[in-house]
């Protein structure tokens, strides 16, 4: 009788809990699934095997990167920039960067090799790189696994394809590529979109009992004003606040638990304006049954016309908000539909099954 398929996820960090959600969903489906991260996420997401490698999330390291790396790789914004070379390929920006990356790999090697032996990391059947990186920047572990007949997958989770690009050696052996970011479809010729894995059942759906005398609460929670288009959103809502019975709740620089409490008070939530589409902020507000306004990545609405978002841009934001401020029933209907949609579409097991189907993996056996 064949043994259970073993799946190893490797990620620099448990980015927005995407790698962790994949692992937990695979375990529920009966797979032996593990997650190795290079360092810990400060937001205390799911943790499995963490190598706690030095010189990653470290102030001097960030300063050195600014000195030796390409400025383009350090810039995060809300604009879809399609490079001349698709996919964008990572290579050292300078001799200094090449030297430092090689030194880092050598410095890390004893700790990584010890973990490989301790956790039998070379005994897994499928290696999924959540972020497109292996244990080393020189890709040696991934290439060894490929030569040993293991299946190599990549799932891109954030700005990796936008700013860093693929690691050539890894891209050449990856059997399939996926991304939870829809705009990545424009940045790699061999990639498929899967929905961001998100457990919406952890959120209580808001039941609106709004009275005409109560102000309509509009929320916005930027982590980076420029990346979220907040410089366009905030002036519009501030002006509406002067004209209508509403309250603007700007949710920033708060612990996640307090941010969620503030978000749950909202009647309308605005995620972002730009080219890159909605993020986890939207998923949280949708899961709470709050009508959610956001930009969408080009082509998303065509591929997924049943989406629940009120689409916004810098030109229509005021009019879209007015339609919601003045129509309680519309807010409630869209909020109810959004809660149902996010529970159905962003279910982690559905995303995992789509990835597995691509490599012909039907079950754990």
C-alpha positions as CSV (number, residue, x, y, z in Angstrom):
1,X,0.0,0.0,0.0
2,X,1.5,3.4,-1.0
3,X,2.5,5.8,1.8
4,X,1.0,9.2,2.3
5,X,2.3,11.9,0.0
6,X,4.5,14.3,2.0
7,X,4.5,18.0,1.1
8,X,7.1,20.5,2.3
9,X,6.4,24.2,2.1
10,X,9.4,26.6,2.2
11,X,8.8,30.3,2.8
12,X,11.0,33.1,4.0
13,X,8.2,34.0,6.4
14,X,4.6,32.9,6.8
15,X,3.5,35.8,4.6
16,X,-0.1,36.9,5.6
17,X,-0.5,33.3,6.8
18,X,-0.8,32.0,3.2
19,X,1.8,29.2,3.5
20,X,0.4,28.3,6.9
21,X,-3.1,28.2,5.6
22,X,-2.0,25.9,2.7
23,X,-0.3,23.5,5.2
24,X,-3.3,23.4,7.6
25,X,-5.7,22.8,4.7
26,X,-3.5,20.0,3.4
27,X,-3.4,18.4,6.8
28,X,-7.2,18.5,6.9
29,X,-7.3,16.8,3.5
30,X,-5.1,14.0,4.9
31,X,-1.6,14.9,3.7
32,X,1.6,15.0,5.7
33,X,2.4,18.7,5.3
34,X,5.1,20.8,6.9
35,X,6.1,24.5,6.7
36,X,9.7,25.6,7.0
37,X,10.2,29.4,7.4
38,X,13.5,31.2,7.6
39,X,12.4,33.6,10.3
40,X,9.4,34.4,12.5
41,X,6.4,36.6,11.5
42,X,6.0,39.3,14.2
43,X,2.2,39.0,13.8
44,X,2.3,35.5,15.4
45,X,0.8,33.6,12.5
46,X,0.9,29.8,12.5
47,X,4.4,28.5,13.1
48,X,5.8,25.0,12.3
49,X,9.5,24.6,11.7
50,X,11.2,28.0,12.0
51,X,15.0,28.2,11.4
52,X,15.4,31.6,13.0
53,X,18.2,32.5,10.6
54,X,20.2,35.6,11.4
55,X,20.6,38.8,9.4
56,X,17.1,38.9,7.7
57,X,14.7,41.1,9.6
58,X,17.5,43.2,11.1
59,X,18.0,47.0,10.9
60,X,21.6,46.9,9.7
61,X,20.6,44.4,7.0
62,X,17.9,46.7,5.7
63,X,20.4,49.6,5.6
64,X,22.9,47.4,3.7
65,X,20.2,46.4,1.2
66,X,19.7,50.1,0.4
67,X,23.4,50.4,-0.3
68,X,23.9,47.4,-2.5
69,X,20.5,46.3,-4.0
70,X,18.5,47.8,-6.9
71,X,16.2,50.6,-5.7
72,X,13.4,49.1,-7.9
73,X,13.4,46.0,-5.7
74,X,12.9,48.0,-2.6
75,X,10.0,50.0,-3.9
76,X,6.4,48.9,-3.1
77,X,3.5,50.8,-4.6
78,X,0.1,50.3,-6.1
79,X,1.0,50.5,-9.8
80,X,1.2,47.5,-12.1
81,X,4.5,47.8,-13.8
82,X,5.1,45.3,-16.6
83,X,8.9,44.9,-17.2
84,X,10.5,44.4,-20.6
85,X,11.7,41.0,-19.4
86,X,8.8,38.6,-18.4
87,X,9.3,37.2,-15.9
88,X,11.6,39.6,-14.2
89,X,14.7,37.7,-13.2
90,X,16.6,38.2,-10.0
91,X,20.4,38.7,-10.2
92,X,22.8,40.5,-8.0
93,X,22.6,44.2,-8.6
94,X,26.3,44.7,-7.7
95,X,29.5,42.8,-6.9
96,X,28.9,43.8,-3.2
97,X,25.4,42.2,-3.3
98,X,26.7,39.0,-4.9
99,X,29.4,38.7,-2.3
100,X,27.1,39.4,0.6
101,X,24.4,36.9,-0.6
102,X,27.1,34.2,-1.0
103,X,28.5,34.9,2.5
104,X,25.0,34.7,3.9
105,X,24.4,31.3,2.3
106,X,27.7,30.1,3.8
107,X,26.9,31.5,7.2
108,X,23.5,29.9,7.2
109,X,24.6,26.5,5.9
110,X,25.4,24.7,9.2
111,X,22.0,25.6,10.7
112,X,20.1,24.7,7.5
113,X,21.9,21.4,7.1
114,X,21.2,20.5,10.7
115,X,17.5,21.2,10.1
116,X,17.5,19.1,6.9
117,X,18.8,16.2,8.9
118,X,16.6,16.7,12.0
119,X,13.3,17.0,10.1
120,X,14.2,14.8,7.1
121,X,13.5,17.7,4.8
122,X,15.0,15.8,1.9
123,X,12.4,13.0,2.3
124,X,9.4,14.9,1.1
125,X,7.7,14.1,-2.2
126,X,6.5,17.6,-3.2
127,X,8.4,20.9,-2.5
128,X,6.2,24.0,-2.7
129,X,8.1,27.3,-2.6
130,X,5.7,29.9,-1.2
131,X,7.4,33.0,-2.5
132,X,9.6,31.3,-5.1
133,X,12.7,31.0,-2.8
134,X,14.5,27.9,-1.4
135,X,16.6,27.5,1.7
136,X,19.6,29.1,-0.1
137,X,19.7,31.9,-2.6
138,X,22.0,29.7,-4.8
139,X,19.0,27.2,-4.9
140,X,21.2,24.2,-4.1
141,X,18.6,22.4,-1.9
142,X,15.8,22.8,-4.5
143,X,18.1,21.6,-7.3
144,X,19.1,18.6,-5.3
145,X,15.5,17.7,-4.7
146,X,14.7,18.1,-8.4
147,X,17.6,15.7,-9.3
148,X,16.2,13.3,-6.7
149,X,12.9,13.2,-8.6
150,X,10.9,15.4,-6.3
151,X,8.0,17.6,-7.6
152,X,8.9,21.3,-7.4
153,X,6.1,24.0,-7.3
154,X,6.1,27.7,-6.8
155,X,3.4,29.8,-5.3
156,X,4.0,33.6,-5.3
157,X,2.4,35.5,-2.5
158,X,3.2,39.2,-2.6
159,X,5.5,41.6,-4.2
160,X,8.0,38.9,-5.1
161,X,7.3,38.9,-8.9
162,X,6.7,42.6,-9.0
163,X,10.0,43.7,-7.4
164,X,12.4,40.8,-7.1
165,X,11.5,38.4,-9.9
166,X,12.1,34.7,-10.3
167,X,15.2,32.9,-9.3
168,X,16.3,31.5,-12.6
169,X,17.5,28.1,-11.4
170,X,14.2,27.5,-9.5
171,X,12.0,28.8,-12.3
172,X,13.7,26.3,-14.7
173,X,12.7,23.3,-12.6
174,X,9.3,24.4,-11.2
175,X,6.7,22.0,-12.6
176,X,3.9,24.5,-12.0
177,X,3.5,28.1,-10.9
178,X,0.7,29.7,-9.0
179,X,0.0,33.1,-7.4
180,X,-2.6,34.5,-5.0
181,X,-2.0,37.9,-6.7
182,X,-4.1,38.3,-9.9
183,X,-1.8,40.9,-11.4
184,X,1.0,38.3,-11.4
185,X,-0.7,36.8,-14.4
186,X,0.9,39.7,-16.4
187,X,4.3,39.1,-14.9
188,X,4.9,35.4,-15.7
189,X,4.1,33.4,-18.8
190,X,3.5,30.2,-17.0
191,X,1.4,31.0,-13.9
192,X,-2.2,30.4,-12.7
193,X,-4.2,32.3,-10.2
194,X,-5.5,30.7,-7.0
195,X,-7.5,32.5,-4.4
196,X,-5.8,33.7,-1.3
197,X,-6.6,31.0,1.4
198,X,-8.6,32.7,4.1
199,X,-10.7,31.2,7.0
200,X,-13.8,33.5,6.9
201,X,-15.6,31.3,9.5
202,X,-13.4,32.9,12.2
203,X,-15.3,36.2,11.8
204,X,-18.8,37.1,13.0
205,X,-21.1,38.5,10.4
206,X,-22.3,42.0,11.3
207,X,-26.1,42.3,11.5
208,X,-27.0,45.8,10.7
209,X,-29.4,47.7,12.9
210,X,-28.6,51.1,11.5
211,X,-30.9,54.0,12.5
212,X,-31.2,57.1,10.4
213,X,-30.0,59.2,13.4
214,X,-26.7,57.2,13.6
215,X,-23.8,58.2,11.5
216,X,-22.7,55.9,8.7
217,X,-19.2,54.7,9.6
218,X,-16.7,54.4,6.8
219,X,-13.5,52.6,7.6
220,X,-10.0,52.5,5.9
221,X,-7.0,50.7,7.3
222,X,-3.8,51.6,5.5
223,X,-0.4,50.1,6.3
224,X,1.3,52.1,3.6
225,X,-0.6,55.3,2.4
226,X,1.1,55.3,-1.0
227,X,0.5,51.6,-1.7
228,X,-3.1,51.8,-0.6
229,X,-3.9,55.0,-2.5
230,X,-4.8,56.6,0.9
231,X,-3.7,60.0,-0.4
232,X,-6.7,59.8,-2.8
233,X,-9.2,58.2,-0.4
234,X,-8.8,60.2,2.8
235,X,-9.6,63.7,1.3
236,X,-12.7,62.4,-0.4
237,X,-14.1,60.8,2.8
238,X,-13.1,63.8,4.9
239,X,-15.1,66.1,2.6
240,X,-18.1,63.7,2.7
241,X,-17.9,63.7,6.5
242,X,-18.6,67.5,6.3
243,X,-21.6,67.1,4.1
244,X,-23.4,64.0,5.4
245,X,-24.1,62.2,8.7
246,X,-21.2,59.9,8.7
247,X,-18.0,59.2,10.6
248,X,-14.6,58.4,9.1
249,X,-12.7,55.6,11.0
250,X,-9.0,55.7,10.0
251,X,-7.6,52.5,11.3
252,X,-3.8,52.5,11.4
253,X,-0.9,51.7,13.7
254,X,-3.0,49.5,15.9
255,X,-2.6,45.9,17.1
256,X,-4.4,43.5,14.8
257,X,-7.1,42.6,17.4
258,X,-7.9,46.3,18.0
259,X,-7.9,47.0,14.3
260,X,-10.5,44.2,13.8
261,X,-12.7,45.6,16.6
262,X,-12.7,49.0,14.9
263,X,-13.3,47.4,11.5
264,X,-16.4,45.5,12.8
265,X,-18.0,48.8,13.7
266,X,-18.0,50.0,10.1
267,X,-20.9,50.1,7.7
268,X,-18.7,50.6,4.7
269,X,-15.1,49.7,4.3
270,X,-12.6,51.0,1.7
271,X,-9.6,48.8,1.0
272,X,-7.5,50.5,-1.7
273,X,-7.1,52.4,-5.0
274,X,-4.6,51.4,-7.6
275,X,-3.8,48.6,-10.1
276,X,-3.2,45.7,-7.8
277,X,-6.6,44.7,-6.5
278,X,-7.9,43.9,-3.1
279,X,-6.0,42.5,-0.1
280,X,-6.5,40.8,3.2
281,X,-8.2,44.0,4.5
282,X,-11.0,43.3,2.1
283,X,-11.3,39.7,3.0
284,X,-11.7,40.6,6.7
285,X,-14.4,43.2,6.0
286,X,-16.3,40.9,3.6
287,X,-16.2,38.1,6.2
288,X,-17.8,40.5,8.7
289,X,-20.6,41.2,6.2
290,X,-19.5,44.8,5.6
291,X,-19.9,46.2,2.0
292,X,-16.4,46.6,0.7
293,X,-15.0,49.1,-1.8
294,X,-11.7,48.4,-3.6
295,X,-9.9,48.6,-6.9
296,X,-9.6,45.4,-8.9
297,X,-6.6,44.2,-10.9
298,X,-7.1,44.5,-14.6
299,X,-9.0,41.5,-15.9
300,X,-10.2,40.3,-12.5
301,X,-13.8,41.3,-13.0
302,X,-13.9,39.7,-16.4
303,X,-12.6,36.4,-15.1
304,X,-14.7,36.5,-11.9
305,X,-17.8,38.5,-12.7
306,X,-19.6,37.3,-9.6
307,X,-17.3,39.3,-7.3
308,X,-18.9,41.3,-4.4
309,X,-16.8,44.4,-4.6
310,X,-17.9,48.0,-5.2
311,X,-15.2,49.0,-7.7
312,X,-13.6,52.3,-7.0
313,X,-10.9,54.5,-8.6
314,X,-9.8,58.0,-8.0
315,X,-12.5,59.4,-10.3
316,X,-15.6,57.5,-9.1
317,X,-14.9,57.1,-5.4
318,X,-17.2,59.9,-4.3
319,X,-20.2,58.8,-6.4
320,X,-19.7,55.1,-5.3
321,X,-19.7,56.1,-1.7
322,X,-22.7,58.3,-2.0
323,X,-24.7,55.4,-3.5
324,X,-23.9,53.4,-0.4
325,X,-24.3,56.1,2.2
326,X,-27.8,56.9,0.9
327,X,-29.0,53.3,0.5
328,X,-29.1,51.1,3.7
329,X,-30.7,48.2,1.8
330,X,-27.9,48.2,-0.8
331,X,-25.3,48.1,1.9
332,X,-26.9,45.2,3.7
333,X,-27.5,43.2,0.4
334,X,-23.9,43.6,-0.7
335,X,-22.6,42.9,2.7
336,X,-24.6,39.6,3.0
337,X,-23.5,38.5,-0.5
338,X,-19.9,39.4,0.2
339,X,-19.8,37.3,3.4
340,X,-21.2,34.3,1.4
341,X,-18.7,34.9,-1.5
342,X,-15.6,35.0,0.6
343,X,-16.5,31.9,2.5
344,X,-17.1,30.0,-0.7
345,X,-14.3,31.4,-3.0
346,X,-11.4,31.9,-0.6
347,X,-11.7,28.6,1.2
348,X,-8.2,27.3,1.6
349,X,-9.0,23.7,0.7
350,X,-10.4,24.8,-2.7
351,X,-7.2,26.6,-3.4
352,X,-5.1,23.6,-2.4
353,X,-7.2,21.3,-4.5
354,X,-6.6,23.5,-7.6
355,X,-2.8,23.4,-7.0
356,X,-2.9,19.6,-6.5
357,X,-5.0,19.0,-9.6
358,X,-2.4,20.7,-11.7
359,X,0.2,18.0,-10.8
360,X,-2.3,15.2,-10.8
361,X,-2.4,14.8,-7.0
362,X,-6.0,13.7,-6.1
363,X,-5.5,12.6,-2.5
364,X,-3.0,11.8,0.2
365,X,-2.4,8.2,-1.0
